[in-house]
Amino acid sequence: MKKGKTYALLLGCFGILFGTVFYIKSLSNKSYKDDYNYIDKPILNDLKPVIKDTKTITRPFLDENVKIKVNYYDYKSTEDEQKSALIYFENTYLQNSGVVYGMDNDFDVVSILDGVVTEVKEDKTLNTIVTIKHENNVISVYQGLKDVTVKKDEEISAGTVIGKSSESNMLKNYKSTILFELIVNGTNVNPENYYNKTIDELS
């Protein structure tokens, strides 16, 4: 009787051991890919940026050597400031509706913001004139250009080179210039007061 019980106990232990080994082996052969859903799509694709990418108004040139030659004419400025904002042309003093920038050599002229070119025209007095419309009813006008690289209805980004400065008939006293105008909500404003501001700050 004791031998029978011993054999039965040994058989039971062997069965348990065999079953355990078989179970572990079956787990090792099982692919973990069956237990998970793998996604090839990057998780950042559907995320939207929290910070709004709002560009600021830049100067219409990149060369740091470019200087103001004729200031914007402001009715509220002093008499001396108003005199420095006059352009003498054909025996007439004209009130400057923008700012004349210049230097001894020709320099690249760039768009101050993203926008659409609404006009490219030739002018006997100011060479080529380029007008660009931006958001929030802002318009920039670049007068006195040559070697223009943009065309009407073209969408351009801020900082895009649109042409080069030149010596114009109106500004013969200076070697190479542009006359830059900034129009906000239909009114010419002093560009010097608007650089480094965002487009949203102009509305």
C-alpha positions in Angstrom: 0.0 0.0 0.0 2.8 2.4 0.9 4.5 1.7 -2.5 1.3 2.4 -4.4 0.8 5.8 -2.6 4.4 6.7 -3.3 4.1 5.9 -7.0 0.9 7.9 -7.2 2.5 10.9 -5.5 5.5 10.8 -7.8 3.2 10.6 -10.9 1.3 13.6 -9.6 4.4 15.6 -9.1 5.7 14.7 -12.5 2.4 15.7 -14.1 2.5 19.1 -12.4 6.2 19.6 -13.4 5.5 18.6 -17.0 2.5 20.9 -17.2 4.4 23.8 -15.8 7.3 23.3 -18.3 4.8 23.0 -21.2 3.0 26.3 -20.2 6.3 28.3 -19.9 7.4 27.0 -23.3 4.1 28.0 -24.9 4.5 31.5 -23.5 8.0 31.9 -24.9 6.7 31.0 -28.4 3.9 33.5 -28.3 4.5 36.8 -30.1 3.9 39.9 -27.9 2.7 41.7 -31.0 -0.6 39.8 -30.6 -1.2 41.6 -27.3 -0.6 45.2 -28.5 -1.8 47.4 -31.3 1.2 49.1 -33.0 0.7 52.5 -34.6 3.2 53.7 -37.2 1.7 57.3 -37.3 3.8 59.8 -35.2 1.9 60.9 -32.1 2.8 64.6 -32.8 1.0 64.8 -36.2 -2.4 65.7 -34.7 -1.1 68.1 -32.1 -1.6 71.8 -32.6 0.9 74.4 -31.4 -0.1 76.1 -28.2 1.8 79.3 -29.0 0.5 81.3 -32.0 3.2 81.9 -34.7 2.7 85.7 -35.1 5.4 87.4 -37.1 6.6 90.9 -36.3 7.1 93.7 -38.8 10.6 93.9 -40.0 12.5 96.7 -41.7 12.4 96.6 -45.6 16.1 95.9 -45.8 18.7 93.6 -44.1 21.9 95.6 -44.4 22.7 97.4 -41.1 24.5 100.2 -43.0 21.3 101.5 -44.5 20.3 104.8 -42.9 17.4 107.2 -42.9 17.9 109.9 -45.5 14.5 111.6 -45.3 12.1 111.2 -42.4 8.4 110.7 -42.4 6.5 114.0 -42.4 4.5 114.3 -39.2 2.2 117.3 -38.7 2.6 117.0 -34.9 6.4 117.1 -35.0 8.6 120.2 -34.5 9.4 122.7 -37.3 12.9 121.4 -37.6 11.7 117.8 -37.8 9.2 118.7 -40.5 11.9 120.5 -42.5 14.0 117.3 -42.4 11.0 115.4 -43.8 10.7 117.4 -47.0 11.7 116.1 -50.5 12.8 118.8 -52.9 11.8 117.8 -56.5 11.3 120.0 -59.6 11.5 123.3 -57.6 8.9 122.0 -55.1 9.1 120.8 -51.5 7.1 117.7 -51.0 6.0 116.3 -47.6 7.4 112.8 -47.3 4.6 110.2 -46.9 7.1 107.5 -45.9 10.7 107.1 -45.0 13.6 107.3 -47.5 16.3 104.8 -46.7 19.7 104.7 -48.4 23.4 104.1 -48.5 26.3 104.4 -51.0 25.8 101.0 -52.5 22.7 99.2 -53.8 21.1 97.0 -51.1 18.4 94.2 -51.1 14.9 95.3 -50.3 12.7 92.7 -48.5 9.0 92.3 -47.7 8.2 93.4 -44.1 5.5 90.7 -43.6 3.8 87.8 -45.4 1.5 89.1 -48.1 0.4 89.2 -51.7 1.9 91.5 -54.3 -1.0 93.6 -55.6 1.0 95.8 -58.0 4.3 96.1 -59.8 4.6 99.2 -62.0 7.2 101.3 -63.6 7.5 105.0 -62.8 9.7 107.7 -64.5 10.3 109.4 -61.2 10.8 106.5 -58.8 11.7 103.6 -61.1 9.8 100.5 -60.1 7.1 100.5 -57.4 6.0 97.3 -55.6 2.8 97.2 -53.5 2.1 94.3 -51.1 -1.1 93.7 -49.2 -0.9 92.0 -45.8 -3.4 90.9 -43.1 -5.4 93.3 -40.9 -5.7 95.9 -43.7 -1.9 96.7 -43.8 -0.2 97.7 -47.1 3.5 98.2 -47.7 4.8 100.2 -50.7 8.4 100.0 -51.9 9.3 102.8 -54.3 12.6 103.3 -56.2 13.4 99.7 -56.9 15.3 98.0 -59.7 16.0 94.3 -60.5 12.5 93.4 -59.1 12.1 89.6 -58.5 8.3 89.4 -57.7 5.2 89.7 -59.8 1.6 90.7 -59.4 -0.6 88.3 -57.4 2.4 86.4 -56.1 2.2 85.3 -52.5 5.5 86.0 -50.6 6.8 85.5 -47.1 8.3 88.1 -44.7 12.0 88.7 -45.6 11.6 87.7 -49.2 13.9 89.8 -51.4 11.7 91.8 -53.8 14.3 93.9 -55.5 17.2 96.3 -55.0 17.5 100.0 -54.2 18.5 102.4 -56.9 19.2 106.0 -57.8 15.9 107.6 -58.7 15.1 110.9 -60.4 13.3 112.2 -57.3 16.2 111.5 -54.9 19.2 112.4 -57.0 21.0 113.8 -54.0 21.4 110.3 -52.7 23.3 107.4 -54.3 21.0 104.5 -53.7 17.6 104.7 -51.9 14.1 103.4 -51.5 11.1 105.4 -50.5 9.1 103.1 -48.2 5.5 103.7 -47.2 3.4 101.9 -44.6 -0.4 102.2 -44.8 -2.6 101.0 -41.9 -6.4 101.1 -42.3 -6.1 103.4 -45.3 -3.8 105.9 -43.6 -0.1 106.5 -44.1 1.9 106.1 -40.9 5.5 106.5 -39.8 7.1 103.1 -40.4 9.7 103.8 -37.7 6.9 103.5 -35.1 5.8 100.1 -36.2 8.9 97.9 -36.6 9.0 94.9 -34.2 5.2 95.1 -33.6 3.0 92.2 -34.5 0.4 92.4 -37.2 -2.3 92.0 -34.5 -1.0 95.1 -32.7 -1.9 97.2 -35.8 -5.6 96.4 -35.7 
